[in-house]
Every structure is written in structure tokens, then in C-alpha cells.
């Protein structure tokens, strides 16, 4: 059984209890095999309560994705005065953690399955469009702060953020859909790119 992440370990309300149940069930069973009953099996309260709040599996999963995006936004503040390179490294580390813990692998596999739904489902597509834009905006915001402080070269923040984000998404997808483990190589090359093309200290 998948472990509950720390930010869901002590739920403050019913929604957080439900989100914890969805997380555990999704990590254990994946999207294709997931049912409301399997979520209910992870939920301390009644199955009928799930149907009281949600119309079905996808309605529940879309709210789960929104919940996770809200938590991410809460965890990515960029305090004034923080070292730009260190903050960006922390951001990338969260996405490309190596070696990958098993519970993180399970969650990443589930997220790749959910992203795949966006190819044919407008609601999933809308979510992942907004999610990707948030990630790119955050990276670009870090880069703009670095430019203002003289720590980052005069790069185009939006284009650079799009490049970094594409590398992260590609590496995350590959590592859970193939038997090849290239994440460390991708991370090393990304570090070289940042040192030689982005950070001003490399000049």
C-alpha cells in the first residue's frame, strides 16, 4: 500500500480525508483499474459520502488534481533574498528525484496515466494546460528574479522556462514508461546548461 504523503497525513477536513484516499488508491491501482470502490476501501468513512460530493471517478480525480495543484502552489514560494540557483535546484530536485522512491514512482506512474487522458478529454486537457503554465511561470519568475539580481544572464525567461519544463516532463514520463533510467544523465546535462547558459557565475 502506498504511503500517505506528509501534507495529507493529518487531514484537516473531509475533503483532505478523501484526497488522501484517492492518493493511496491511485498509487496502488493506477488510473485504468481505479474505481470508486477502491477509493472507498482507502476511505475511513462511507462510500456514499464520496457519491454525495462527486458524480464519479473522473469528477473525483479532477478535484484531486486541483487539490494537488493548490498544495504545490503553497509549497513553491520564492522568498526575497534566496539564492536563485539553489531555489531552482530545489525545484528541479522535487521533479527529478534520484533514486526514485517507490511511492514517488507509483504516484508518477499515475500522473502519467492521468496526463494521457488529456489527449482525448477536454477537462483533463484544461487541467494539465493550467498546471504546466503554473510550473513554467514559477520557473520564469525565478529566472526574472535572478536577472534582476545579476545572478542570471539576460535570457528570455519564458523560453528558458519552457525548455527546462519540457526536459523535466520528458524525463518524468520516460522513467515510468520505459525500462531505461536516464534521469541522472538528463539532470547532469540540465545542470551543465544552467551553469554555462543561464547562471551568470559561469561567465
VOGU-3710 file (C-alpha; in Angstrom, 3 decimals, decimal comma):
1> xxxxxxxxxx> 0,000/0,000/0,000  1,285/3,441/-0,890  2,284/5,730/1,930  0,284/8,885/2,538  2,385/11,981/1,763  3,188/14,218/4,746  0,819/17,003/3,699  -2,084/14,515/3,738  -1,044/12,554/6,831  -3,163/14,657/9,217
11> xxxxxxxxxx> -6,275/15,665/7,243  -7,971/18,838/8,450  -11,392/18,118/6,914  -13,409/15,633/4,907  -12,016/16,820/1,583  -8,458/16,148/2,734  -9,504/12,700/4,006  -10,951/11,963/0,577  -7,848/13,299/-1,172  -5,661/11,020/0,940
21> xxxxxxxxxx> -7,812/8,042/-0,021  -7,603/8,984/-3,709  -3,816/9,338/-3,485  -3,365/5,900/-1,937  -5,805/4,177/-4,278  -4,418/5,879/-7,373  -0,838/4,957/-6,488  -1,785/1,360/-5,763  -4,130/0,676/-8,680  -3,359/3,302/-11,336
31> xxxxxxxxxx> -5,961/5,153/-13,374  -7,260/2,377/-15,641  -8,117/-0,022/-12,804  -9,309/2,600/-10,342  -12,923/2,503/-9,158  -14,923/4,405/-6,577  -14,991/1,200/-4,526  -11,188/1,016/-4,448  -11,076/4,625/-3,289  -13,738/3,851/-0,684
41> xxxxxxxxxx> -11,586/0,977/0,566  -8,939/3,592/1,477  -11,507/5,966/2,995  -12,396/5,742/6,683  -15,932/6,993/6,097  -18,757/5,669/3,948  -18,688/5,154/0,195  -21,979/7,059/-0,021  -20,159/10,170/1,194  -17,951/10,029/-1,889
51> xxxxxxxxxx> -21,037/9,963/-4,117  -22,512/12,815/-2,090  -19,584/15,026/-3,138  -18,686/13,587/-6,556  -20,543/12,246/-9,589  -17,977/9,573/-10,391  -14,326/8,582/-10,686  -13,221/11,282/-13,106  -15,050/14,034/-11,216  -13,200/12,909/-8,088
61> xxxxxxxxxx> -9,844/12,621/-9,856  -10,144/16,089/-11,379  -10,766/17,534/-7,915  -7,772/15,557/-6,657  -5,607/17,120/-9,361  -6,871/20,581/-8,410  -6,088/19,816/-4,781  -2,550/18,735/-5,623  -2,022/21,885/-7,686  -3,200/24,005/-4,748
71> xxxxxxxxxx> -0,725/22,245/-2,447  2,071/22,758/-4,963  1,335/26,484/-5,158  1,538/26,673/-1,367  4,932/24,924/-1,336  6,759/26,939/-4,016  7,118/30,438/-2,598  10,323/32,200/-3,630  11,400/34,297/-0,629  13,161/37,569/-1,276
81> xxxxxxxxxx> 16,892/37,220/-0,921  17,020/33,469/-1,521  19,779/32,221/-3,786  18,340/31,816/-7,283  20,442/28,780/-8,292  19,713/26,993/-5,009  15,992/27,610/-5,327  15,868/26,411/-8,924  17,925/23,334/-7,975  15,407/22,540/-5,235
91> xxxxxxxxxx> 12,565/22,942/-7,714  14,199/20,550/-10,197  15,142/18,086/-7,435  11,477/17,710/-6,497  10,645/16,751/-10,065  13,682/14,584/-10,851  14,487/12,992/-7,512  17,128/10,262/-7,921  16,985/7,475/-6,983  13,210/7,435/-7,190
101> xxxxxxxxxx> 11,463/6,204/-4,009  8,865/3,525/-4,748  5,921/5,596/-3,516  7,044/8,502/-5,707  7,326/6,131/-8,677  3,771/4,924/-8,087  2,493/8,476/-7,965  4,480/9,478/-11,067  3,089/6,494/-12,965  -0,438/7,519/-12,005
111> xxxxxxxxxx> 0,177/11,120/-13,084  1,457/9,983/-16,476  -1,715/7,910/-16,889  -3,833/10,930/-15,992  -1,889/13,185/-18,372  -2,571/10,692/-21,153  -6,310/11,273/-20,666  -5,749/14,879/-21,763  -5,231/13,704/-25,352  -8,973/12,983/-25,645
121> xxxxxxxxxx> -10,658/14,564/-22,613  -11,142/18,333/-22,544  -11,374/18,560/-18,742  -8,083/16,765/-18,225  -6,549/18,805/-21,038  -7,671/22,038/-19,365  -6,163/20,928/-16,059  -2,772/19,938/-17,467  -2,643/23,110/-19,564  -3,125/25,186/-16,419
131> xxxxxxxxxx> -0,752/23,026/-14,411  2,028/23,266/-16,996  1,545/27,013/-17,267  1,884/27,325/-13,489  5,140/25,353/-13,493  6,556/27,408/-16,356  5,504/30,680/-14,705  7,216/29,673/-11,488  10,459/28,815/-13,279  10,277/32,047/-15,280
141> xxxxxxxxxx> 9,652/34,014/-12,071  12,797/32,547/-10,523  14,773/33,429/-13,649  13,446/37,012/-13,713  14,435/37,449/-10,092  17,889/36,144/-10,980  18,209/38,594/-13,870  17,193/41,475/-11,594  19,811/40,424/-9,038  22,554/39,907/-11,614
151> xxxxxxxxxx> 22,735/36,168/-10,914  21,206/35,106/-14,236  22,212/36,159/-17,725  19,885/38,189/-19,922  17,992/35,124/-21,140  14,377/35,031/-22,263  12,723/33,773/-19,026  9,663/32,303/-20,724  11,579/30,405/-23,413  14,146/29,169/-20,913
161> xxxxxxxxxx> 11,384/28,079/-18,525  9,655/26,211/-21,384  12,913/24,381/-22,172  13,548/23,377/-18,557  9,938/22,305/-18,086  9,937/20,198/-21,277  13,086/18,387/-20,131  11,530/17,667/-16,736  8,231/16,369/-18,176  10,055/14,255/-20,741
171> xxxxxxxxxx> 12,353/12,712/-18,149  9,484/12,066/-15,720  7,435/10,369/-18,443  10,288/8,240/-19,760  11,363/6,948/-16,375  7,924/5,443/-15,622  7,059/4,234/-19,142  10,333/2,539/-20,172  12,984/0,330/-18,612  15,694/2,923/-19,277
181> xxxxxxxxxx> 16,851/5,077/-16,374  18,309/8,229/-17,904  17,153/10,716/-15,287  20,619/11,241/-13,818  22,016/11,932/-17,290  19,229/14,396/-18,070  19,772/16,123/-14,747  23,535/16,359/-15,310  23,028/17,878/-18,760  20,419/20,277/-17,401
191> xxxxxxxxxx> 22,899/21,351/-14,714  25,525/21,958/-17,413  23,036/24,014/-19,433  22,172/26,125/-16,398  25,826/26,681/-15,484  27,001/27,529/-18,995  23,969/29,251/-20,498  21,843/30,619/-17,669  23,755/31,432/-14,478  25,977/34,470/-14,704
201> xxx> 28,530/32,974/-12,287  29,656/30,690/-15,102  30,974/33,607/-17,126
//
